[in-house]
Amino acid sequence: MALPVKLRPETPGDGDVVARTRDVSFKGLYFLADRGYEVGAKIDFLLTLPKEITLATDVNIRCLGLVVRRETVNGRAGVAARIERYEFVPQE
């Protein structure tokens, strides 16, 4: 399932990294991005479930995860991460 993901920067002042998921479950996700993350890195990201899936409104979920695998796919970084904690974020 291709969903938008916005990863918060590791270094304050850097911009968010925008990516798209390839696979998602409640335990983890796999996404493709222009920038990679090292295995073992903690990541903070916002996953958006569109209204077509929720049958209501878009739902934003803030997740904290741990990178468990990294690979190169067509010049982009393929990253697998385990979701360790999540919370639903109200719409702005």
Residue frames as a rotation matrix with the C-alpha (Angstrom) as fourth column:
MET 1
0.588 0.809 0.000 0.00
0.809 -0.588 0.000 0.00
0.000 0.000 -1.000 0.00
ALA 2
-0.447 -0.752 0.485 1.56
0.755 -0.608 -0.247 3.30
0.481 0.256 0.839 -1.08
LEU 3
0.717 0.632 -0.293 0.90
0.683 -0.554 0.476 5.91
0.138 -0.542 -0.829 1.60
PRO 4
0.348 -0.609 0.713 2.63
-0.076 -0.776 -0.626 9.24
0.934 0.163 -0.317 2.22
VAL 5
0.578 -0.294 -0.761 5.14
0.814 0.269 0.515 9.30
0.053 -0.917 0.395 5.08
LYS 6
0.589 -0.436 0.680 6.81
-0.211 -0.896 -0.391 12.40
0.780 0.087 -0.620 6.50
LEU 7
0.393 -0.553 -0.734 9.97
0.843 0.536 0.047 11.65
0.368 -0.638 0.677 8.49
ARG 8
0.998 -0.068 -0.010 11.15
-0.055 -0.875 0.482 14.21
-0.041 -0.480 -0.876 10.98
PRO 9
0.460 -0.887 -0.037 14.79
-0.318 -0.125 -0.940 15.27
0.829 0.444 -0.339 10.67
GLU 10
0.464 -0.426 -0.776 17.46
0.787 0.600 0.141 13.72
0.406 -0.677 0.614 12.86
THR 11
-0.619 -0.731 -0.289 19.23
0.785 -0.594 -0.179 17.09
-0.041 -0.337 0.940 13.07
PRO 12
0.293 0.743 -0.602 17.24
0.631 -0.624 -0.462 20.19
-0.718 -0.244 -0.651 14.08
GLY 13
-0.036 -0.257 -0.966 17.05
-0.425 -0.871 0.248 22.63
-0.904 0.420 -0.078 11.19
ASP 14
-0.977 -0.213 0.028 17.02
-0.080 0.483 0.872 19.98
-0.199 0.849 -0.489 8.50
GLY 15
-0.331 0.903 -0.274 13.79
-0.938 -0.282 0.203 19.64
0.106 0.324 0.940 6.55
ASP 16
0.241 0.532 0.812 11.36
-0.514 0.779 -0.358 16.75
-0.823 -0.331 0.461 6.75
VAL 17
-0.892 -0.426 -0.153 12.02
-0.379 0.519 0.766 13.77
-0.247 0.741 -0.625 4.49
VAL 18
0.168 0.980 -0.102 9.00
-0.855 0.094 -0.510 12.84
-0.490 0.173 0.854 2.39
ALA 19
-0.901 -0.434 -0.014 8.66
-0.400 0.818 0.413 9.19
-0.168 0.378 -0.911 1.35
ARG 20
0.144 0.935 -0.325 6.05
-0.939 0.233 0.253 6.65
0.313 0.269 0.911 0.27
THR 21
-0.124 -0.118 0.985 5.36
-0.632 0.775 0.013 3.30
-0.765 -0.621 -0.171 1.86
ARG 22
-0.554 0.000 -0.832 5.46
-0.691 0.557 0.460 0.07
0.464 0.830 -0.309 -0.07
ASP 23
-0.129 0.487 -0.864 4.16
0.411 0.819 0.401 -2.13
0.902 -0.303 -0.306 2.75
VAL 24
-0.513 0.043 0.857 2.50
-0.691 -0.613 -0.383 -1.24
0.509 -0.789 0.344 6.06
SER 25
0.018 0.581 -0.813 1.25
0.469 0.714 0.521 -3.26
0.883 -0.391 -0.259 9.02
PHE 26
0.867 0.342 0.362 0.57
-0.128 -0.550 0.825 -2.38
0.481 -0.762 -0.433 12.64
LYS 27
0.766 -0.630 -0.128 4.02
0.446 0.378 0.812 -3.75
-0.463 -0.678 0.570 13.56
GLY 28
-0.246 -0.939 -0.242 6.11
0.324 -0.315 0.892 -2.07
-0.914 0.141 0.382 10.88
LEU 29
0.849 0.471 -0.238 6.53
-0.050 -0.378 -0.925 -0.57
-0.525 0.797 -0.297 7.44
TYR 30
-0.184 -0.847 0.498 8.78
0.796 0.169 0.582 -0.49
-0.577 0.504 0.643 4.41
PHE 31
0.794 0.460 -0.398 9.28
0.182 -0.804 -0.566 2.81
-0.581 0.377 -0.722 2.59
LEU 32
0.112 -0.717 0.688 11.29
0.988 0.006 -0.155 4.27
0.107 0.697 0.709 -0.26
ALA 33
0.835 0.084 -0.544 13.00
0.240 -0.945 0.223 7.63
-0.495 -0.317 -0.809 0.22
ASP 34
0.786 -0.583 0.205 15.70
-0.024 -0.360 -0.933 9.77
0.617 0.728 -0.297 -1.36
ARG 35
-0.105 -0.800 0.591 17.70
-0.823 -0.263 -0.503 9.49
0.558 -0.539 -0.631 1.84
GLY 36
0.148 0.102 -0.984 18.59
0.152 0.980 0.125 6.38
0.977 -0.168 0.130 3.79
TYR 37
0.530 0.015 0.848 18.77
-0.815 -0.267 0.514 5.61
0.234 -0.964 -0.129 7.48
GLU 38
-0.536 -0.810 -0.238 21.26
-0.657 0.577 -0.484 3.36
0.530 -0.103 -0.842 9.22
VAL 39
0.171 0.510 -0.843 20.15
0.216 0.816 0.537 0.05
0.961 -0.273 0.029 10.71
GLY 40
-0.261 -0.190 -0.947 19.47
0.942 0.166 -0.293 0.65
0.213 -0.968 0.136 14.40
ALA 41
-0.954 -0.075 0.290 18.52
0.056 -0.996 -0.074 4.31
0.295 -0.055 0.954 13.91
LYS 42
-0.371 0.870 -0.327 15.42
0.682 0.016 -0.731 5.57
-0.630 -0.494 -0.599 15.69
ILE 43
-0.880 0.144 0.453 12.97
0.294 -0.584 0.756 7.35
0.373 0.799 0.472 13.40
ASP 44
-0.469 0.756 -0.457 10.03
0.266 -0.372 -0.889 9.64
-0.842 -0.539 -0.026 14.08
PHE 45
-0.992 0.083 0.098 7.46
0.083 -0.172 0.982 9.80
0.098 0.982 0.164 11.30
LEU 46
-0.347 0.928 -0.135 3.93
-0.495 -0.304 -0.814 10.79
-0.797 -0.216 0.565 10.41
LEU 47
-0.941 0.154 0.303 1.88
0.321 0.693 0.645 8.29
-0.110 0.704 -0.701 8.42
THR 48
-0.543 0.787 -0.293 -1.34
-0.707 -0.617 -0.345 9.47
-0.452 0.020 0.892 6.75
LEU 49
-0.702 0.470 0.535 -4.21
0.557 0.830 0.003 7.08
-0.443 0.300 -0.845 6.11
PRO 50
-0.945 0.326 -0.033 -6.40
-0.277 -0.742 0.611 8.68
0.174 0.586 0.791 3.42
LYS 51
-0.358 0.902 0.244 -10.17
-0.775 -0.141 -0.616 8.95
-0.521 -0.409 0.749 3.69
GLU 52
0.128 0.374 -0.918 -10.53
-0.854 0.513 0.090 6.25
0.505 0.772 0.385 0.99
ILE 53
-0.549 -0.390 -0.739 -9.15
0.030 0.875 -0.484 3.75
0.836 -0.287 -0.468 3.50
THR 54
-0.990 0.095 -0.100 -10.75
0.096 -0.045 -0.994 5.09
-0.099 -0.994 0.035 6.69
LEU 55
-0.382 0.886 0.264 -14.11
0.752 0.131 0.646 5.83
0.538 0.445 -0.716 5.03
ALA 56
0.563 0.497 -0.660 -14.26
0.769 -0.608 0.197 9.08
-0.303 -0.619 -0.725 7.02
THR 57
0.926 -0.368 -0.089 -11.47
-0.378 -0.891 -0.250 11.67
0.013 0.265 -0.964 6.99
ASP 58
0.238 -0.929 -0.285 -7.70
-0.102 0.267 -0.958 11.47
0.966 0.257 -0.031 6.57
VAL 59
1.000 0.016 -0.024 -6.10
0.020 0.182 0.983 10.05
0.020 -0.983 0.182 9.73
ASN 60
0.274 -0.955 0.117 -2.58
-0.523 -0.250 -0.815 11.03
0.807 0.162 -0.567 10.80
ILE 61
0.971 -0.059 -0.231 -0.59
0.212 0.655 0.725 8.63
0.109 -0.753 0.649 12.95
ARG 62
0.398 -0.882 0.251 2.66
-0.835 -0.462 -0.298 9.70
0.379 -0.091 -0.921 14.58
CYS 63
0.958 -0.096 -0.271 5.03
0.147 0.974 0.174 6.76
0.248 -0.207 0.947 14.99
LEU 64
0.270 -0.935 0.232 8.36
-0.934 -0.195 0.300 6.11
-0.235 -0.298 -0.925 16.63
GLY 65
0.990 0.120 -0.079 10.26
-0.140 0.923 -0.357 3.27
0.030 0.364 0.931 15.07
LEU 66
0.189 -0.950 0.250 13.55
-0.417 0.153 0.896 1.46
-0.889 -0.273 -0.367 14.70
VAL 67
0.404 -0.131 -0.905 15.25
-0.906 0.077 -0.416 0.80
0.124 0.988 -0.088 11.35
VAL 68
0.444 -0.184 0.877 15.82
-0.323 0.880 0.348 -2.95
-0.836 -0.438 0.331 10.95
ARG 69
0.042 -0.452 0.891 16.91
0.794 0.557 0.245 -3.15
-0.607 0.697 0.382 7.28
ARG 70
0.389 0.010 -0.921 18.21
-0.408 -0.894 -0.182 -0.84
-0.826 0.447 -0.344 4.56
GLU 71
-0.098 -0.405 0.909 18.80
0.724 0.598 0.344 -1.51
-0.683 0.692 0.234 0.88
THR 72
-0.607 -0.108 -0.787 19.13
-0.391 -0.822 0.414 0.36
-0.692 0.559 0.457 -2.41
VAL 73
-0.059 0.692 0.719 16.21
0.709 0.537 -0.458 0.11
-0.703 0.483 -0.522 -4.85
ASN 74
0.358 0.177 0.917 16.58
0.896 -0.343 -0.284 1.86
0.264 0.922 -0.282 -8.22
GLY 75
-0.402 -0.676 0.617 18.88
0.452 -0.733 -0.508 4.48
0.796 0.075 0.600 -6.71
ARG 76
0.172 0.520 0.836 16.60
-0.596 -0.621 0.509 5.16
0.784 -0.586 0.204 -3.74
ALA 77
-0.850 -0.434 0.298 16.84
-0.479 0.402 -0.780 3.99
0.219 -0.806 -0.550 -0.14
GLY 78
0.167 0.851 -0.499 14.52
-0.181 0.524 0.833 1.14
0.969 -0.049 0.241 0.80
VAL 79
-0.754 -0.414 0.510 14.03
-0.513 -0.112 -0.851 1.13
0.410 -0.903 -0.128 4.56
ALA 80
0.110 0.737 -0.667 12.24
0.277 0.622 0.733 -1.41
0.954 -0.265 -0.136 6.76
ALA 81
-0.719 -0.307 0.623 11.33
-0.442 -0.490 -0.751 -0.23
0.537 -0.815 0.217 10.25
ARG 82
-0.422 0.558 -0.714 9.60
0.769 0.638 0.045 -1.73
0.480 -0.530 -0.698 13.25
ILE 83
0.003 0.507 0.862 6.95
-0.249 -0.835 0.491 0.49
0.969 -0.216 0.124 14.83
GLU 84
-0.713 -0.365 -0.599 7.63
0.462 0.397 -0.793 0.71
0.527 -0.842 -0.114 18.56
ARG 85
-0.474 0.597 -0.647 5.01
0.571 -0.351 -0.742 3.30
-0.670 -0.721 -0.175 19.54
TYR 86
-0.738 0.271 0.618 2.26
0.455 -0.476 0.752 5.27
0.499 0.836 0.228 17.82
GLU 87
-0.481 0.657 -0.581 -0.44
0.444 -0.389 -0.807 7.83
-0.756 -0.646 -0.104 18.55
PHE 88
0.080 0.600 0.796 -3.27
0.984 -0.174 0.031 9.30
0.157 0.781 -0.604 16.53
VAL 89
-0.818 -0.405 -0.409 -2.78
0.441 -0.897 0.005 12.98
-0.369 -0.176 0.913 15.75
PRO 90
0.202 0.957 -0.206 -5.83
0.541 -0.284 -0.792 15.25
-0.817 0.049 -0.575 15.43
GLN 91
0.113 -0.063 0.992 -6.39
0.955 -0.269 -0.125 17.04
0.274 0.961 0.030 12.12
GLU 92
-0.769 -0.440 -0.464 -5.21
0.540 -0.835 -0.102 20.67
-0.342 -0.329 0.880 12.02
